[in-house]
Amino acid sequence: MTDIDKTAGPKGTPPAGAEAIKAIPVRHYGRYVSAAIAIAVFAAIIYAFSQGKINWGAIPDYFFDDRVLQGVGKTLLLTLLSMAIGIAGGILLAVMRLSKNPVTSSIAWFYIWFFRGTPVLVQLVVWFNLGLVFEYINLGPLYKDQWSDFMTPFLTALLGLGLNEAAYMAEICRAGLLAVDEGQTEAAHALGMSHAKTLRRIVIPQAMRVIVPPTGNEVINMLKTTSLVSVVQFSELFRVAQDIGQTSGAPVEMYFLAAAWYLLMTSVLSVGQYYIERYYARGSSRSLPPTPWQKIKASVFSLGRPKGGMA
């Protein structure tokens, strides 16, 4: 027969005479010091900028100017098309690099070595100035025209950014494909699946968990890299901001305007990247990471709760 302790209180309360444990939070003085230093540095930067002769009113005046909006549209279009070329070329190069054929593997290796080893700005300038070497572009019966008419600023920017991005995406895709266990490929082949079908149905869906995060970073990086195409006379956001700054007499203010637009666009892309990563995280963890809105709700509703979770 079990003895009953009559001195014990209700379930969940300590026995009579026992002292409740009093939790004393640990003081993190280093956090307070670092926060104070960060606030002081931020205030000093704001004070330094407030002393300059900057016409802050020019930024909202031109923020939605037609020329600026056209530059934003061209920047987004160039980013989208360049990344499409980069992703398609990267997948092809990654498969070629992993091929057992030494010819295709060597070609892919040389391409990646060359385009990753030279700056994208140099590649843009080379594409733009090839007209000094080739007067005509002659593809036989398919196409023939003067190089200056063929290699427009838009095509120069597209080739320069897209072909360069393909080299980086090739390594990202190759890392994702290699991250999938070889046993799954062997099991698919044992079931009679072809190599192409194994890649499409088994390997690539699992590799996307590794490929998507760095690809999102590449998209954001591509958006900012488009500012380099101003050297080939393409009127994207940065080039438009430069032109407006020269005519309006507010060049620095227009640079701030361009920076604000880049921050806005990269922020939107970052949110999209988060949800795509969350989608491909299904099945790899027990619970999906909370969305930004869920984090805000959790933070707001937890403010009124006392410590320890008791109401």
Long-range contacts (C-beta under 8 A, 24 or more apart in sequence): 23-308, 54-252, 54-253, 54-256, 55-250, 55-253, 56-253, 58-248, 58-250, 58-253, 58-254, 58-257, 59-253, 59-256, 59-257, 59-260, 62-244, 62-248, 62-254, 62-257, 63-257, 63-260, 63-261, 65-244, 67-240, 67-243, 67-244, 68-237, 68-240, 68-241, 68-244, 68-257, 68-261, 70-235, 70-240, 71-235, 71-236, 71-237, 71-238, 71-239, 71-240, 71-241, 72-237, 72-261, 72-265, 74-234, 74-235, 74-236, 74-237, 75-223, 75-226, 75-236, 75-237, 75-265, 76-223, 76-265, 78-154, 78-157, 78-158, 78-161, 78-226, 78-229, 78-234, 78-236, 79-219, 79-222, 79-223, 79-226, 81-158, 81-162, 82-157, 82-158, 82-161, 82-162, 82-165, 82-222, 82-226, 83-162, 83-165, 83-218, 83-219, 83-222, 84-162, 85-158, 85-162, 85-163, 85-165, 85-166, 86-161, 86-162, 86-164, 86-165, 86-166, 86-168, 86-169, 86-218, 86-222, 87-169, 87-215, 88-166, 89-162, 89-163, 89-165, 89-166, 89-169, 89-170, 90-165, 90-166, 90-167, 90-168, 90-169, 90-170, 90-171, 90-172, 90-173, 91-169, 91-170, 91-173, 93-166, 93-167, 93-169, 93-170, 93-173, 94-169, 94-170, 94-171, 94-173, 94-174, 94-177, 95-177, 95-199, 97-170, 97-174, 98-174, 98-177, 98-178, 108-170, 111-166, 111-167, 111-170, 112-167, 112-170, 112-171, 114-167, 115-163, 115-164, 115-166, 115-167, 116-167, 116-168, 116-171, 120-160, 120-161, 120-164, 120-225, 120-228, 121-228, 121-231, 123-160, 123-163, 123-164, 124-156, 124-157, 124-160, 124-161, 124-228, 124-229, 124-231, 124-232, 125-231, 125-232, 127-151, 127-156, 127-159, 127-160, 127-232, 128-153, 128-156, 128-231, 128-232, 128-233, 153-229, 153-232, 153-233, 153-234, 153-235, 154-234, 156-229, 156-232, 156-234, 157-226, 157-229, 157-232, 157-234, 157-236, 160-229, 160-232, 161-222, 161-225, 161-226, 161-229, 165-218, 165-222, 168-218, 169-215, 169-218, 172-211, 172-214, 172-215, 172-218, 173-207, 173-211, 175-210, 175-211, 176-207, 176-208, 176-209, 176-210, 176-211, 177-203, 177-204, 177-207, 179-206, 179-207, 179-210, 180-206, 180-207, 208-280, 209-280, 209-281, 209-284, 212-273, 212-276, 212-277, 212-280, 213-273, 213-277, 216-269, 216-270, 216-272, 216-273, 216-276, 216-277, 217-273, 219-269, 219-273, 220-266, 220-269, 220-270, 220-273, 223-262, 223-265, 223-266, 223-269, 224-262, 224-266, 227-258, 227-262, 237-261, 237-262
